[in-house]
Amino acid sequence: MTHTKIAIIGLGYVGLPLAHAFSEKYKVVGFDIDKERIKELNNAYDRTLELNETQIKEALVNGMKFSSNLNDIADCNIYIVTVPTPIDNSNRPDLTPLIKSSESVGKVLKKDDIVIYESTVYPGVTEEVCVPVLEKRSGLVFNQDFFAGYSPERINPGDKEHTVTKILKVTSGSTPEIAKKVDTLYKSIITAGTHLASSIKVAEASKVIENTQRDVNIALINELALIFDTMGIDTNDVIEAAATKWNFIKLTPGLVGGHCIGIDPYYLTYKAQELGYKPNLILGARQINNSMSKYIAERTIKEMIAHDKKIKDAKILVMGLTFKEDCPDIRNSKVFDIIDELHDYGCKIDAYDPWIKAKDVEQNNFSFTIDPFKEKNHYDAIIIAVGHKEFKALDKSTYTGISRGKPVIIDIKGIVENPTWRL
């Protein structure tokens, strides 16, 4: 693969680190339709914080080009698509980004090119949805003039230990020969190694069940937390005791948001139902996890009432807005659902998150504050919703100091000593 030139389509959490890794051995063009994003990257700034300034400059020195111009990827022979695969308001797969990316690639596709998809999908999307778009736009014939591969992304946003080259990669191709080429390509940069799947559909299915399994497991822990809360038992104490057995899977209750675990199961359930099978366990798990925000909001209100707080116009501080700790990603964050619930009760909410800027969020039902600690005796309740390292460094006295009257401290992440209530 000495004459390989790679185009990475989509420069978000997945595409940018991948482009950086490939740039150390290959000629790479990073393509994104967001012109502002391209401008930032050319100035060595990554708003996702997956790469630092030094790493982006390394890629640029290696010869990588960032562009929003299709002409700049016309001479590439490997196209790797790393765009989001969201869901719509009815929890159905929204393949629009994938289809539009395929249309763009199809415009520059040439004989013997390989198009590899990394986006999470249900089994069959690559060959049944994307490939026909490539054929239509290019006028070429699949597995005769061009080929396809699938290698699901496994990026964990904000994780500086399990970076792209250190995570084992599943690979696949549309023919046995192409499968080996795709596997060899990834093996050249992935130090953790690769696993060559038997088909593209197998590789697609392997990815979607990774997050579905985790979603179901967390749903069990969340349901147990609801049961134990009703019983007046500390769930975390129960988990610590149960985890002393070697084969107990230790997870903690909490919100399930983001662009993976809270979305990917719907891709699998959509396809299953389309084929006539109702996946009750998976859908039930989704229902439980989606209900946690409402439960936490209601529990907050009950604790406020128990502490003689007036609910209407009560001032509540929410600590953290991102879907997980120590990253600026707010996609599908369930913290916003907590805010919406509390707003419906007539509460006034301030939100604080040191990992994002005010311009990053729509402040419909809350006010974004950059310093919630400047005023004493200010909040009727405080919810620690995200376990950012900045929040872990705070002690309980910080929260009591800004509380009005009897402190009501709701700890979702288990990082405050002796809170009023802990999930």
VEXLOLO-55777 format. One record per residue: x, y, z of N, C-alpha, C in turn; residue in three letters. Coordinates in steps of 0.001 Angstrom, whole numbers, plus 500000, padded with zeros to 6 digits. Atoms other than C-alpha are relative to their C-alpha. Example, Ala and Ser with C-alpha at 12.3 -4.5 7.8 and 13.67 -1.06 7.14 Angstrom:
# residues 2
500890498810500000512300495500507800500900501200500000ALA
499180498810499940513670498940507140499230501090500730SER
This chain:
# residues 423
500835498806500000500000500000500000500878501255500000MET
499036498899500013502934502289499190499451501256499351THR
500555498841500701500833504577496970498639500398500567HIS
501279499713499359497963504919499411499884501473500364THR
500333498654499535496375508323499916498589499941500580LYS
501238500200499248493605508474502485499238501295500200ILE
500897498883499673490640510822502811499149499585501190ALA
500862500245498835488973510952506223498810500949499876ILE
501215499202500201485374512144505781499303500189501346ILE
500566499712498687484177513848508969501109500098501035GLY
498874499769499093486610515364511473499537500309501420LEU
500459499840498626484834514971514788500838499179500959GLY
499318500788498977485722512857517832500671498755499431TYR
499480501229500599486320509835515612501000500299498891VAL
499198499765501190487729511196512375501333500691500236GLY
498757499249499801490316513632513682501123499159500602LEU
498925500845499474492280511221515921500461498938499000PRO
499654500999501009492139508640513131500889500609498917LEU
499203499300501017493468511153510600501414500254500509ALA
498692499753499392496290512065512962500846498730500009HIS
499272501274499944497244508400513395500474499564498611ALA
499628500397501362497212507678509654501061500926499409PHE
499070499022500581499203510855508893501457499672500311SER
498632500369499653502255509312510547500607499034498989GLU
499486500979500969502514506728507747499508500217498570LYS
500588499832501332500366507911504838499719501467499693TYR
500510498686500390499345510954502873498513500035500361LYS
501380499939499500496065512100504422499393501378499736VAL
500785498777500088493392514678503663498815499844500940VAL
501148499999499111490915515462506414498921500893499431GLY
501083499249500653487590516515504895498816500170500943PHE
501196499733499207484669518173506674499232501145499343ASP
500804498950500635481760520285505403499919501259500855ILE
500011498856499089482082522587508437501253500845499759ASP
498848499157500366484320525381507126500662500624501224LYS
499434499437498782484746526885510574500882498963500703GLU
499220501090499417485972523510511827501347499876499280ARG
498771500086500793488521523367508996500940501158500335ILE
499193498823499649489708526880509822500676499817501347LYS
499448500242498665490174525955513470501138498983499956GLU
498985501048500069492121522801512629501264500485499307LEU
498827499427500671494404524667510247500752500963500906ASN
499354499167498980495112526939513217500384499180501230ASN
499581500952498964495905523839515320499126500037501250ALA
500935500022498866492794524091517510498919498965499756TYR
501046501021500066490469521154518185498975500261501093ASP
501045499658499020487214522164519867499517498776500784ARG
500410501206499280486532518528520849501018499607501075THR
498914500264499050489827518460522807500534498575499928LEU
499444501343500182490612514989521459501485500081499665GLU
498592499764500317493894516315520045500420501346500564LEU
499491498711499544496069519031521517500706500722498850ASN
499384499177501043497832521762519589501224499317499395GLU
498785500678500475501074519791519347499670498872499037THR
500379501139500849499345516745517864499489500459498639GLN
500512499496501282497538518775515203501150500535499154ILE
498837499481500732500780520521514270500853498859499464LYS
499280501193500476502424517095514015499392499502498696GLU
500695500476501197499793516031511500500257500927498818ALA
499758499023501065500256519235509503501432499891499476LEU
498601500174500407504030518773509482500160498721499188VAL
499963501263500746503450515208508279499433500136498593ASN
500554499757501331501705516733505274498502499883499906GLY
501455500122500046498084516271506267499362501334499653MET
500720498800500400495675518730504724498579499933500523LYS
501396499887499572492377519882506236499257500815498952PHE
500698499308501084489787520884503646498494499723500017SER
501434500188500223486104521365502885499697499991498498SER
500115499994501456486741521236499131500141498581499466ASN
499980501365500535485866517958497388501162499755499046LEU
498892500162500950488564518574494780501274499531500693ASN
498787500365499264491173518076497496500060498525500368ASP
499977501443499713490135514441498005499814499172498728ILE
500259500679501270489687513601494329501093498997499636ALA
498901500898500367493116511938494060500284498960501088ASP
499838501031498966492692509757497165499504498652499467CYS
500485501320500422492208506002496759499398499190501149ASN
500689500576498842491020505153500286499152501104500632ILE
500911499025499373487967506969501696499437499366501269TYR
500491500522498722487131506468505381498959500961500549ILE
501128499165499594483731507800506441499765499860501501VAL
500127500017498534483451508778510121498987501048500468THR
501017498998499656480263510826510312499039499449501050VAL
500948500465498966477625510689513092498834499225499402PRO
501238500697500374474660508336512912498993500200501134THR
500953499676498925471984509969515091498659499299499816PRO
501379500469500128468317509135515647499087501211499887ILE
500940498895500110465246511241514910499141500078501264ASP
500845499797498813462541512377517343499163498777500358ASN
500744501236499743460848508983517021500925498828500293SER
498979501014499690464059507093517905500269499050498834ASN
499672500782501188464485505878514340501340500468499442ARG
498694499609500547467904505829512620499885501145499003PRO
499911498895500951468758509048510799501304499818499228ASP
498820500315500813471126508008508024500401501147499073LEU
499731498852500873471196511475506430501486500331499888THR
498567499685500126474855512261507318500762498936499212PRO
499336501101500681475911508835506041499703500022498503LEU
500398499951501416473965509164502785500642501185499290ILE
499399498807500622475204512698502096501507499844499837LYS
498559500255500107478791511656502800500277499039498844SER
499836500961501100478376508737500398499806500692498655SER
500204499235501237477042511129497766501246500809499658GLU
498785499206500231480106513332498202501142499123499514SER
498935500916500406482508510398497960499731499466498599VAL
500361500515501317480605509074494964500379500929498858GLY
499656499007501032481344512280493067501467499927499583LYS
498563500051500311485105511636493232500524498565499937VAL
499605501410499970485124507814493326500558499558498649LEU
499331500458501211487434506128490808500171498485500030LYS
499801501454500112488241502622489637501039499539501022LYS
499144500666499012489824500397492321500063500707501356ASP
500042499330498704489081502858495157499279499123501035ASP
500658500711498895488023501499498557499365501030500925ILE
500710499121499071485393503179500734499737499211501281VAL
500143500676498704485507502210504421499110500846500908ILE
500900499293499077482746503124506869500341499619501439TYR
499742500231498577483317503513510608498786500327500869GLU
501168499565499239479940504940511671499189498801500489SER
500812501073499439477769502777513931498663499903499282THR
501238500212500767474847501277511982499411498633500343VAL
500533501350499877472533498281511956500576499147498864TYR
499437500869501040473715495252509950499292500177498662PRO
500542499850501344473245495836506228500096501399499431GLY
500005498610500484473569499620506014501097500250498967VAL
498887499745500928476983499636504310499669499524498596THR
500211500586501323476010497310501462498624500299499407GLU
501365499815500500472273498045501244499577501467499883GLU
500350498572500045472179501816501801501120500833499374VAL
498888499152500442475621503334501253500523499634498609CYS
499442500430501281476910501252498341499129500415498810VAL
500826499527501122473877501972496090500158501494499727PRO
499773498555500180474461505698496665501328500225499279VAL
498691499885500655478125505303495703499907499605498530LEU
500154500450501394477157503379492556499271501032499159GLU
500809499029500734474538505924491529500788501253499686LYS
499258498747500186476802508946492012501223499828499107ARG
498741500190500733479930507431490479499816499365498627SER
500192500741501240478458505296487708500844498740499947GLY
499143501181499928480803502533488863499235498809500570LEU
500645501235499547479952498910489704500710499479501250VAL
499476500490498715480401497620493276500656498636499831PHE
499197501224500003483010494862493744500533499627498622ASN
499396500165501326484041495277490138500894501202499723GLN
499239498759500212485114498920489829500498500609501312ASP
499590499492498683485258499898493507499558499009501070PHE
500230500972498927485095498148496864499660500722501305PHE
500404499403498726483900498693500415500566499210501171ALA
499576500639498766484981497960503955499228500605501156GLY
500630499455498791483627498439507444500902499682501191TYR
499177500161498811485685498994510586499450500941501065SER
500711499138499056483587500285513488500916500763500947PRO
499224499168499066484955503154515563499762499545501430GLU
500102500354498587485637502525519232500540501122500891ARG
499486498851499257486632506007520351499168500248501253ILE
500648499638498746485844506897523951500330501464500277ASN
499704498566499876485545510720524061500581500374501360PRO
499388499523498772487809512356526607500985499031500630GLY
499119501026499429489765509143527282501402500144499399ASP
498631499796500483493490509921527010500866498752500164LYS
499267501261499843494518506364527905499676499046498857GLU
500413500904501075492485504297525428499795500810498719HIS
500057499213501233493314506323522320499889499067498790THR
500372500787501179492616505172518766500977498879499684VAL
499031501042500367495863503241518192500113498905501060THR
499889500958498893495549501461521551498742499160500190LYS
501253500749499912492071500027520931499945499003498842ILE
500061501025501037491809496730519043498883500320499007LEU
500916499578501062490061497281515707499418498803499266LYS
500679500994500831487469495068514013500014500510498562VAL
499941499604501409487886495119510221499198499032499138THR
500705500870500948486029493726507219500057500620498613SER
499991499504501369485795494029503443498970499294499152GLY
501072500514500852483406493386500589500402498768499198SER
499498501253500584485608490605499134501128499509500907THR
498895500500499166488194488348500810501295500782499794PRO
498771499258500290491013490227499071499953501401500605GLU
500149498649499455489670493659500060500006499968501523ILE
500003500138498539489075492454503623501426499969500529ALA
498597500075499585492779491615503886500695501344499832LYS
499404498678500219493733495008502434499571500979501085LYS
500515499122498951491506496840504911500654499661501334VAL
499393500439498751492882494772507777501467500423500074ASP
498591499607500055496481495437506688500166501495500197THR
499952498541499868495787499165506437499890500411501467LEU
500182499641498594494492499415510001501102499411500884TYR
498962500648499204497068496983511351501297500820499980LYS
498775499206500117499777499390510166500057501150500999SER
500001498903499017498683502004512747499451499598501366ILE
500626500420498740496762500093515437500943499063500754ILE
499041500809499242499300498841517982499314498896500798THR
500753501003499236496575496923519843499600498814499140ALA
500341501090500898496008494755516780498623500134499376GLY
501284499981500710492997493952514601499334498628500080THR
500759501251500119490276491332514298499257500049498674HIS
500638500026501318489243490464510744498702499213500077LEU
501312500635499944485507489745510765499705499273498694ALA
500295500837501163483994487223508355499217500725498914SER
500756499227500993481789489812506643499757501407500527SER
500325498637499604480797493458506684498831500007500981ILE
501164500045499105477454492598508310500379499527501406LYS
499537500473498691479211490710511101500701501133500741VAL
499295498870499391481437493722511743499009501070500454ALA
501028499021499628478398496051511741499263499554501256GLU
500750500538498856476558493784514175500845500011501268ALA
499130500041498826479563493479516477500051501351500697SER
499941498658499408479689497228516970498707500355500712LYS
501269499557499425476007497778517607499653499230501271VAL
500305500743498771475853495030520238500944500375501143ILE
499099499546498925478858496424522151499273500973500913GLU
500672498967499210476885499449523250498626499555500483ASN
501294500529499556473571497577523433500189499181501275THR
499726500797498802475072495152525952500242500914501204GLN
499705499075498899476390498026528065498733500733500447ARG
501249499309499684473034499819527873499089499118500854ASP
500840500945499253471183496721529103500555499784501407VAL
499385500202498689473676496165531930499791501191500928ASN
500205498793499189473402499774533110498532500125500398ILE
501435499943499693469597499564532908499669499115501197ALA
500216500885498852469696496629535339500431500699501288LEU
499496499307498809471803498625537798499100501183500345ILE
500906498875499745469519501643537379498688499532500625ASN
501245500519499428466449499546538068500218499540501444GLU
499680500404498626468111498057541133500125501223500903LEU
499860498766499222468952501592542286498635500559500380ALA
501355499528499712465280502551542034499341499135501078LEU
500565500923499006464271499458544015500612500260501380ILE
499321499802498717466886500014546712499703501372500597PHE
500349498676499497466049503709546948498644499954500705ASP
501322500192499384462447502716547692500118499287501345THR
499782500756498765463754500351550372500819500767501039MET
499151499251499094466021502986551884501382499391500168GLY
498681500633499976469173501000551046500932500750499053ILE
499009499314500832472353502635549685500461499054498890ASP
499661500849501151472837501185546182501492499787499871THR
498546500108500148476559501918546143500584499021501020ASN
499549500965498999477024499942549360499681498578499553ASP
500404501316500503475132497032547805500962499539498902VAL
499101500333501113477315497143544680501385499627500510ILE
498684500297499431480522497230546738500025498603500607GLU
500074501330499385479391494140548639499910498911498934ALA
500189501007501052478255492255545524501256499820499157ALA
498801500036500847481465493120543677501133499176500601ALA
498968500857499406483451490977546104500003498611499375THR
500002501265500745482381488000543980500691500211498658LYS
499127499805501147484809487459541098499285500250498679TRP
500660499878501301482228487291538293498860501017499985ASN
501008498938499986480004490200539323500487501154499129PHE
499647498867500865479993492969536702499709501291500758ILE
500162498818499169480569496155538665499720501244499152LYS
500411498765500658478656499113537222499297500864501044LEU
500698499102499084477151502152538900498799500623499300THR
501182499384500617473729503735538343500293501406499519PRO
499803498638500481473421506989536442499272500282498710GLY
500598499576501261472370508863533349500703499321498841LEU
499429500624501195472896507205529970499697500895498803VAL
500177499097501137473412509791527251501126499825499004GLY
498924500048500979475920510632524568499552499485498652GLY
500300500355501389476147509609520938500149498516499725HIS
499796501439500200476771505887521508498989499146500755CYS
500805500948499216475157503960524353498519500345499982ILE
501396499600499971471941505996524391499326500033498638GLY
500542499915501361471498505855520605500121498688499230ILE
499734501186500826473043502734519086498972498873500142ASP
500995501083499900470509500248520546498783500213499115PRO
501169499725500845467767501985518567500240499586498549TYR
499695500476501357469576501068515338499689498507499893TYR
500251501440500010469391497393516254498510499695500151LEU
501429500280499791465799497517517525499176500382498773THR
500699499592501230464703499366514374500037498872498964TYR
499860501058501014466060496641512111499274498740500434LYS
500675501199499492464736493863514350498488500101499788ALA
501446499810500156461218495316514316499598500031498533GLN
500272499992501441461415495884510573499880498577499469GLU
500019501401500414462009492135510267498955499180500756LEU
501101500668499323459090491333512562500287499487501395GLY
499672500453498646460868490715515865500011501195500952TYR
500013498916499022460179492867518937501024499719501102LYS
498931500208499017463318493172521106499633500603501358PRO
500559499449498754461567493639524463501059500366501038ASN
498967499733499005464673493432526648500743501295499688LEU
499234498812500393466592496068524691499148501259500120ILE
500895498841499904463595498408524442499673500331501450LEU
500256499776498581462866497913528126501161500691500683GLY
498805499374499442466426498846528996500067501476499610ALA
500014498606500471466147501997526896498977500821500791ARG
501051499303499264462917502916528694500454500318501428GLN
499512499782498641464505502493532119501041501110500023ILE
498924499008500005467607504510531252499502501395499637ASN
500558498691500371465591507272529619499154500613501113ASN
500867499502498929463424507552532742500777500552501199SER
499212499628498823466287508290535113500015501505500260MET
499987498535499826466309512054534508498754500464500751SER
501258499644499355462660512339535508500013499566501465LYS
499946500508498626463242510207538600500883500897500874TYR
499079499151499242466206512340539708499377501363500285ILE
500660498702499806464223515556539187498917499892501081ALA
501071500194499009461279514209541198500579499770501393GLU
499358500244498704463600513009543950500552501304500580ARG
499501498684499561465155516481544088498871500825500608THR
501157499247499506461728518071544520499547499459501365ILE
500417500597498730460828515611547298500949500379501134LYS
499020499626498977464050516376549160499868501475500371GLU
500198498573499725463409520098548824498782500218500893MET
501220499895499175459900519697550255500293499537501419ILE
499654500531498682461298517610553108500856500971500802ALA
499150499003499337463693520470553869499344501386500026HIS
500796498762499875460905523076553895500343501053498948ASP
499697499066501085461839524606550557498736500281499178LYS
501083499641500908459313526471548449500435499622498585LYS
499604500533501304459314524845545026499933501065498896ILE
500138498996501053458004527629542781501045501099500192LYS
498928498987500015460841530022541904501208499617500843ASP
498820500463499273463297527906543888501216500082499081ALA
498762499850500766466886528466542777500808498709500117LYS
499277501275500004468674525254541744501248500113499129ILE
498753500035500761472277524823540620500239498585499494LEU
499655501287500601473094521988538209501479500032499624VAL
498557500069500237476779521045538171500291498987498899MET
499660500860501119477740519686534763498890499869498986GLY
500973500127501088475996519554531385500400498952498961LEU
499542500961501006478120517188529284499470498599500310THR
500580501325499786477061513576528810500924499102500825PHE
499065500759499162480184512311530589501052500957500541LYS
499022499153499347483002513613532720501204500309499113GLU
498718499590500576486072515504531513500032499996498479ASP
500023499791501444484982516121527933498918501038499689CYS
500944498922500309483067518952526190498792499580499176PRO
501058500524500870480520516708524439498641500058500711ASP
501333499885499403476902517638525193498936499251499194ILE
500965500703500842475282515464522517499185498990500810ARG
500924500926499341472222513645523889500256499895501510ASN
499799500006498551473155514629527444498648500011500706SER
501267500114499273470363513612529808499886501001501147LYS
500074498943498986471245516443532200498957501037499591VAL
500969499018500487469114518702530008498564499553500301PHE
501328500516499658466131516426530676499670500275501465ASP
500202499651498583466602516954534420499606501466500118ILE
500283498557499982466634520708533834498585500280499522ILE
501350499793500533463464520534531743498938499604501022ASP
500952500458498981461667518560534456499889501012501138GLU
499996499042498891462683521021537177499384501332499583LEU
500597498771500526461701523943534977498476499892499984HIS
501450500219500016458231522429534644499380500157501394ASP
500473499797498623457943522588538441500018501482500401TYR
499938498571499697458543526346538255501297500443500636GLY
498701499651499410462157526252539455500837500830499030CYS
499052499215500787464851528637538263501363499329500098LYS
498800500827500006467976526802537202501203500758499451ILE
498693499594500487471599527859536900500768498731499667ASP
499175501154500366473968525469535133501454500446499896ALA
498573499691500036477731525377535506500755498804499451TYR
499159501053500547480177523381533411501287500617499464ASP
498731499401500420483866524336533100500538499469498684PRO
499503500608501235484262522137530021499352500570498743TRP
500659499422501179481945524120527745499827501504500172ILE
500241498559499986481189527721526836498501500270499859LYS
501420499642500046477856529530527073499434499879498593ALA
500471500036501384477626529705523276499761498573499498LYS
500149501393500424477728525899523099498613499432500282ASP
501287500553499584474268525462524632498867501010499801VAL
501195499163500070470759526767524063499421500125501406GLU
500424499786498621469740528328527355498507500318500070GLN
501447499801500009465985527853527059499406499993501401ASN
500611500179498691465128526651530548500970500212501155ASN
499003499779498964468248527684532452500930501141499620PHE
498979498985500242470984530283532795501368499357500198SER
498652500548499908474606529353532176500857500949500829PHE
499173499167499143476883530631534924501458499572499908THR
498573500325500065480668530845534814500629499962501391ILE
499489500056498631481054531190538588498840499908500989ASP
501139500169499084478348529718540820500384500208501471PRO
499531499946498609480487530157543938500214501427500520PHE
499721498618499582480689533942544040498982500534501003LYS
501038499536499075477409534371545946499706498940501051GLU
500312500921498919476787532795549340498483499948500221LYS
501420500155499644473406531511550552499072500256498806ASN
500675499653501253472109531480547000499069498916499461HIS
500749501080500658470774528020546028499185499164500986TYR
500883500848499186467852526013547405500343498528499851ASP
499559501384500222469246522798545917501147499999498996ALA
498855500144500908472411521676544136500043498560499523ILE
499935501344500590472611518715541743501364499813499350ILE
498719500324500639476023517241540936499697498928498968ILE
500484500883501067475169515715537572501113499325499204ALA
498875500529500785478607515088536015501228499932500907VAL
498842500187499128481777513792537624501284500595499477GLY
498778499347500468484250516305536192501061500006501101HIS
498910499981499020487665516292537868499968501269500848LYS
500107498751499246487049519917538875499003499873501142GLU
501025500190498970483985518815540835500476499034501082PHE
499474500956499030485784515917542491500951500675500987LYS
499064499273499137488251518442543917499280500855501047ALA
500772499195499049485446520253545772499549499155501182LEU
500545500736498860484316519290549251498596500504500312ASP
501392499697499698480878519426550791499811501427500486LYS
500118498638499469481566522764552504499838501032498887SER
500158499090501147481796524402549068498530500133499641THR
501417500010500354478203523403548378499128500588501110TYR
500793499445498895476878524223551830500153501514500074THR
499755498558499958478446527679551539499148500801499044GLY
500831499280500980476347528586548502498533499585500097ILE
501380500441499808473182526921549805499216500989500844SER
500896499105499249470228528926551080499167499144500954ARG
500713500808499009468794527556554309500638498634500134GLY
499475501357499854469151523816554857500515499500498637LYS
499450500453501288471464522444552134499278498758499469PRO
500538501183500684469894520043549631500983499677498884VAL
498945500364500950472735518322547797499668498636499400ILE
500369501213500732471778515735545168501219499527499216ILE
498768500507500604474755513598544136499708498813499089ASP
500265501065500971474252511582540952501236499140499761ILE
498747500656500369477912510633540566500773499382501159LYS
499326500617498864478862509532544063501339500623500335GLY
498714499333499751481572512157544574499944500977501167ILE
500143499094498856480209514168547526499803499175501271VAL
500128500719498745480608512986551106498704500377500702GLU
501259499813499270477277512563552879499073501041499367ASN
500958499084500627474984514303550374498614499804500584PRO
501380500160499558471297514807551038499407498725499414THR
500473501213500685470509512100548498500998499608498926TRP
499085500520501009472638509908546278499308498922499190ARG
500590501017500868471524507853543305500634498639500291LEU
